[in-house]
Amino acid sequence: MFILLPLSDAGLPKDFEERKENIRVLYEAALKEGLCQEDIVVDGLVATVGAQKDAALQTLQTIRFCREKGFATVCGLSNISFGMPGRSFINSTFLTMAIQNGLTMAIANPCQEMLAGAVFAADLLLNREGADEAYIEFAGKVQEQKQREAVYCTEASAANEEKKKETGSEAGLRDVLKNAVLKGNRKGIEGITKEALAQGEEARILLDEVLLPAINLVGDYYDQGTYFLPQLIASAEAMKLSIAVLEEKLGTGAEDENMPVIVMATVEGDIHDIGKNLVVLMLKNHGFRVVDLGKNVKKETIIEAARQYHADLIGLSALMTTTMQKMREVVLYAKEEGIKSKIMIGGAVITEEYAAEIGADGYSADAAEAVRLAKRLLNLS
């Protein structure tokens, strides 16, 4: 048997229709090699719903299609909740939905009570043989889980109250603006910024003393586990809107001409750029001059841009194990071309060990860490 990843040379499929076409092409190729349909397990390609809102729907549609066509399926279950709070709630709900749509197997932790319970309950509701006895046996073990849920709710409530105390909006427009970043207020922050300027606040002061400290605090909350990926994205996007209002007053824009240049790219073959875009946004919010080359970028293009813009740092992103090897090629090519730029890497499949293995200068697990890493590598902190 083998796992069929519904990918093409273009990388991750953009939509369900492209997924179907990739499955068809790979299935026909498998038949030509003497394999049969029973040898194939199609991967549902689970992305995180925290960054891609229709990620679950895309996977469920793929699983349902495969069931109708007679293919077995598999998925990396916990990908769906990456960067979200209370991940077990999302994972278990997604698992039951996937089972109902025909999922054959999942990569999951069988020791998690909530996940195991979802499997037993789904089998019971789908009237599978022996499911009633199995569920009754399991049901006696769930009381401890209920107690953990109560503790979680208490802690979450306390954390929300603490944040309210820290970000009250009664002390003037600066605090209101800071609070807008902390809460990711994308609809109101432009008006707040304009009102602050109209009342005589200086654009540079708002940037240096309000916006940047606010986004730093968001990064701290994220590290502490009181903020999660959607909040990080919302705050970064809100700050971007505020900076756009300030740019005209700042003259040279939000980016500091004295700050280093960073070239950012998702490597060749990989069309995933949500994480990379967030890193770009966070770096710009901290004043870095960022050259964003986009996704599916060849090593030659990356190195040429580094040379053209005299980049101090190159940032590389990859989502998949099939494309992460392109990072190694970029690092080697940079050395061959005599490029002195530091190189940092990141992405869902990347680790610190892999960064060391390929000779990169650093690894970042998320956008907030990417800013701190960039500052460390460039001796700015």
N, C-alpha and C positions, 0 to 999 in steps of 0.2 A: 504493500500500500504506500501511497505518498500523499503529501499535503499539497493541494493545488491552491496557490496564492493567485487570486484573480487580478494580476498585475500585467502591465505591458512595459515596453521599453520607455514609455513616457512616465512610468512610476505609478503612484496610486491613482485609481480611477476617480474621475471627477463626479460621476453620478452612477445611479443604478444601471442605466443602459450600457454604460461602459463596462461595468462589472460583468453583466451578462455576456457581452461580446468577448471579454477576456476569458471567461469560463468556456465559451464555445471554442475559441481558438486553441486553448490549451487541451481541452478534451479531445479535439480532433487530432492534435499532435500526439497525445498519449495513445490513441487508437492505432496510429501509424507505427508506434513503437512496440505494438503487440500487447499493450495493457488493455484492461476492460474497465467498465464503469465501476465495478465493485472494488477496484483498486484505488479509487480516488476519494479523498476526503477534502472538501472545499473549505477553505478558511473564510470566515465571515468578515474579516478585516474590521476589527472593532477599534474605533477611535474614541477619544474622550468627549463626552457630552458637555463637559465644562468649557471646551473651546470650540467645539463644532456641534451646534444645537441639534442637528438632525442625525447625529452619529448612530444612535440606537435604531432609528427608523431605517437608515440605510442598511444596517446589518440584518435587521429582522426581515426586510424585504428580500435580501440575498438568501437568507436561510429558507424562507418560504418558497422562493423560486427553485432552490436546490431540491427541496422536498418534493415539489411537483415534478421535477425532472429525474428524480430517483438517485440523487447524489447524497452521500453522507456528508455531515458538516462538523466543523469544530470552530471554537473561538477562544481567544484569550480574554476571559471574562472580565477581569478587574481593570482592563484598559478603559472600560466605559466610565469609570468613576475617578480616574486619575485627577488629582488636584481639587477634589470635592470633599466636603465634610460628610461624616456619617456614611462612609463608602459602602459598608455592609448592607445598608438599606437599598442603595442603588443597585449593587451587584445582585442581591437576591431577587429583587423585582425584575431586573433585566433577565436573569436566568429563567424565571418562570415564563416570561414572555417569549424567550427564545425557544424553550421547550415546547410551548404551545404551537409555535411556528415550525417546529420540526427539527430542532437542534439535536444532533446525534451525541456529541460529547463536548465537554468544556475543559479548558485548563483552569483549574480552580483549587482552592484549599479545602479539602474535605473535612478538615477539623473545625471549620467555622460553623457554629451551630445554626446561624441564620441561613447560610447557604445550603447546608444539608437539609434543614427544614423545608426550604423552598423546593428542593428536589422531591422529597417525600410527599409534600402537599400537592405538587403539580402532578405527580404520578397518580395520587388518589383522585384528584379532580378529573383526570383524563381516563379514569377507569382502567388502569393498567393492572395486569394480573398480580395478585399478592400485595397490592399497594395499601389496602386497608390495614392489614396486620402490621406491615412495616411502619406505617404512619403512627399507629397507636403505640407501638414500642418506642418510637422516637419521641412522641409528644410528652412523655414523662420527664424529659431532660431539659425542658425549655424555661423553667422558672428562673434559673440563674441569668438567662439572657434578658428577661424582663427587668430584672433588677439593674442590669448594666444599662439598659435603655433609660431608666429613671435617672441614673447618675449622669448620663450624657445630657439629658434635657436640663438638669439642674445646672451643670457646668456651662452649657451654652447660654442659658439665661443670665447667669452671673457675668459671663464674658461680655454679653451685649450691654448690660447695665454699666460695666466698667468703661466700655468704649464711649457710651453716652456721656459719662462724666468727663472723659478726656477730651471730647470733641464738641462741647457745648457751643451753641451758636449765638450766645447772648452778648459777647464781648467785642462786637464790631465787625466790620467787613473783612478784615484779615482772617479772623477766626471763622467767619462764614465761608470764605474762599477755601481755607484749609479743610473745613468740614466737607465741602463739596468734593474735594479730591478724595478724602477718606471714605466717603459714601458712594463714590463713583457717580456723582450727579451730572450725567452728560446733558440733560435737558436744561439745567439751570445755570451751569457754571459760566457760560459765556456772558449771560446777563450780569452775574455777580462780578465778573472780572471788569466788564465795562463800567459798572456802577462804581467800583473801587477806583478806577482810573478817573472817572468824572469827579470824584471827591478829592482828587489831588494825590492819590498814591502813585509812586513812581514804578514804572514797569519792571525795572531791574530789581528793585526792592521786593516787589511781589514775587518775582521769580526766585530770587536767592533766599528770601526770608520766610516765604509762605509755601510756594509750590514745591520746591525741592525738599525742604524738611518734611512736608506732608507725604510725598511719595516715598521718602526714606522710611517714614513711620509705617506706611503700608507694607513695605518690604519687611520691616521688623515683625509686624502682625502676621505676615505670611510665614515667616520663619518660626514664629511661636505657635503656629497652628490655630490662631484665632481668626485669620483670614484665609480664604481659599482661592483657587485659580480664577473663577468668574469675578470675584471681587478685585483681584489683582488686575485683571484685564479692564474692568470697568473704571478703576481708579486711573490707570495709565491713559485710557482713552479720554477721560474727563480732563486730565491734565493737558493732554495734547490740544484739546479744544481751547482751554484757557491760554495756552502758549500762543496759539494762532491769533488770539485777540491782542496779545502783548507784542507780537513780532514787529508790528508797524512802529510802535513806540520804542522798541529796543534798537531799531535802526538796522543792525546786522542780523536780526533774527534771534531765535532762542539759542542757537548753537554759538558757543564761545570760540572765536577765531584762534584763541590761544590753546584750545583743547585739542587732544590728539584726533587723528582721523582713523576711523574703523571701517573696514570693508566687510560687509555681511553677505552671506549667500547660503542657500540650501543647495547641497551638492548635486552633481549630475545624476539624473535618473530618479530624483525624488521631487515630487510636486507638492509635498506637504510644507506649508510655510506659516501656519498659525503661530507656532512657538517662536520661529525666527522673527516674525513681525512684531511680536510682543517684546522680544529682546531689543529690536531696533527702536521701538517706541520708548522703552525704558532708558536706553542709552542716550537717545536724543533729549529726553526729559532731564538728564543729568549733564547736558551741555556738550556731549561728544558730537563731533562732526561725523555723521554716519553716511556711508555710500552703500545703499541697499541694491544688490544686484538681482534680487528676486529668487526664484526657485529653478531647479534643474539647470544649474550653472556649471559649465565645463571648467576644468582646472586651469586651462589657458586663459579663460576670461577672468577668473578670479585673480590670478597672478598678474595679468596685464593691468587690471584695475588697481591692484596694490602698488604697482610701479607708477602708474599714471598719477594717482592721488597721493603718493608718498605715504602710504598707510603705515601707521604705527602698530596696528593690530588687525588681524584677519579673524573673523568669526564664522565658523562653519556649523551648519545644522543638518541632521539626518534623522529620519523617523524609523527607517527599516534596516534590518540586518543586511538586506540585499544592496543597500546603497551606502552603508557606513564605511565600506572599504574604499569608497571614493575619497574619503577624508585622508586616508593614508597616501593616496596618489597626489593630493594637493600638497601635503606636507613635503613629500619627496620632491615634487616639481618645484616648490618654492626654494628648496635648498639648491637644486640644480641651477635655478635661475639667479641665485645669489640674493634672493629677497631676505631682508633682515627683519621683516615684520614678525612680531609675536603672533602665535596662532592659538586661539581657544576654540573648543568644540563643545557641542551639546546636542541633546535630542533624546527621544524616548528610549532608544536602545543603547545609548552611549554611557560609558562608565569612566571613572577616573583611571582605572587600570588600562582601559583601551587608549586613553589619551597618552599615558606614559608609553604604552607599547608602540604607538605610531610616531612618537616624538613631538606631539603637540605640547604647547607650553602650559595648558591648563584646561580643566573641565568644569562646566557649570551645569548644575542640575535644573535650574530654572532662571527666569528673567531677572529676578531680584539678585540672585547670586552672580549672574553675568555682569552686572554693573560693578559689584564689589571685586570680582575677578579682574575685570578690565582695569580698574584702578590699581590693584595690586601689581599686575603685570607691567603697568606703565608708571609705577612708582608715584601714584597720585594720592595714596592714602597711607 
